Structure formats: structure tokens, C-alpha cells
Amino acid sequence: MGSMSIWHWLIVLVVVIAVFGTKKLRNVGTDLGAAVKGFKDGIKDGAADGADQPGQPTSQQLAQRKANDPNTVDVDAKTKS
């Protein structure tokens, strides 16, 4: 009695089809599929844009900040030979 057999699931399926109808179930399935596809596309876009996070400046942005900062001293470091 604790486990659901295939016959239990078939009866549940017939009742759901009788209550909602096939057209409404088809629309729900289409909407659910579109939502899952949109979610997957969003995950892919987020992973591709992970390198360009707004919280982490690029090296070019850092160079511009240093050039505009009056307290930054630009020197050439040389090694002793």
C-alpha cells in the first residue's frame, strides 16, 4: 500500500486528464518547456559573462585609474647587475 504501482499512476493520469483536459495540459507543458529553456539560456549567458564581472575591474581600467591618480608615482624598476 505504501508504494505506488503503475496502475495507481495511470488512474491518477486519467483523472487529471478528465479534470483539466488535454488542451490545457498541452499548454502547461509548452509553458514549462519554454521556462526551462529560458533558464538554461540564462545560465549559459551568466557563465559566459563570468569573466566580465562588474565587481572586478579589468587591467585596462586599473591602468586608467593609476594614470588619473595624482598620488601614483610611475617609475621604471631596474635590477642591479
N, C-alpha and C positions, 0 to 999 in steps of 0.2 A: 504494500500500500504506500510505502514511503517513496518508491521510485516511480518515475513517470515512464510508461511504456509508449511505444509508437502509436498505439490506439488512443491513448489519452491525448497525445499531441494532435492527432487527426481530428478528434472530436472538438478540441479547442479551436483548430483552424476552421472547421465547418461553422462553428458558432460565430467566430469573428467575421467570416465572410458573409454570413446571414445578417449580422447586425450592421456592418459598415458598408458592404457591397464591394464589388471588385474595382469599380472605378475610383472610389475614394482610397482604397488600399494601393492602387497603382500610383495615384498622385502622391501619397505619403512616401512610397518607395522612391519615386523620382526626386522628390524634395530632399529626402535623406541622402540619396546618392550625390546630389549636387552639393549638399552641405559637406559631405566627406571629401569630395574632390576639391572644394574651395579650401578646406582645412589643410589638405596635403599640399596644395599650391602655396598656401601661406607659410607653411613650414619650410618648403623649399626656398622661397624668397627670403625668409628670415635667416636660413643657413647660408645662403649666398651673400647676404649683406652683413654677415657677422664680422667680416674684416673691417668694414667701414662703420664701426660703432661710433655714435656721436660723442661718447664719453672719452674716447681715446683719440687724441689728435695725431695727424699724420706727420711724417718727418718734415714735409714742406711747411706745414702750419707751425711747427716748432721753430723752424729756421726764421720764419717771418716774425714770430714773437720775439726771438732773440735780437733780430735786427732792429726792431722798433723799441726795445727796452733800453733806456739811457744808462742803466746800471750794468749792462753787459759789456765786458771788455773782450775784444776779439784779438787773440794772439796766435802766433804760429809756434807750436811747441817743436823744439828741436832736440834731438838726442845727442849726448856727448859721444864723441868718437875717440 
